[in-house]
């Protein structure tokens, strides 16, 4: 079992690695002090990317949405970023303690470099440690890159409604899928850096049948 001190170490981890083009990147947990960086990053998203991420073309989400994105406690809300370039979130369901809602966004200039996969890998490991074992993903039916990505890591399609498709992503199998199939140096660095945190026999998600 992962102890609370070890959990604190996990949440404080800073991983330095490289994107697919060799560019140096740094992955870490989102902090309250990141508000200015987050707002600047959202401003730099294209109108299309803002629509795909927030289902809205407003230049900036409302203050309550920004506050929610920054309010990452590492347990009920897990959030990782490559500061000002991309961010990924998992927010625990109020009704299902082992389930959460997943989202990811990467600036347009950094698409195709593996950042979404790297950020998601870190997030999934945090989720398993924190017993958030299944993630719900909602995406616009027209967002084919996002759909291809989540299907590639083991998501299962669920309901569709009003142009939005829902997916179920089991966390533990997704980690195994990424580990087995990704040849990104960044993913390999992440798995190596966080290996000591990944539960084995005492995984809370394994106890739930994953």
Protein Blocks (a to p, Z undefined) as FASTA:
>chain_A
ZZfklmmmmmmpccddddfkopacddddddfklmmmmmmmmmmpcfklmmmmnopabfbd
cfklmmmmmmcghlmpccdddehkbccdddddfklmkbccddddddfklgonlmmmmmmm
mmmmmmmmnopabccddddfklmmlmmmmmmnopacdddeehiacddddfklmmmmmmmm
pccfklmmmmmmmmmmmccklpmklmnoZZ
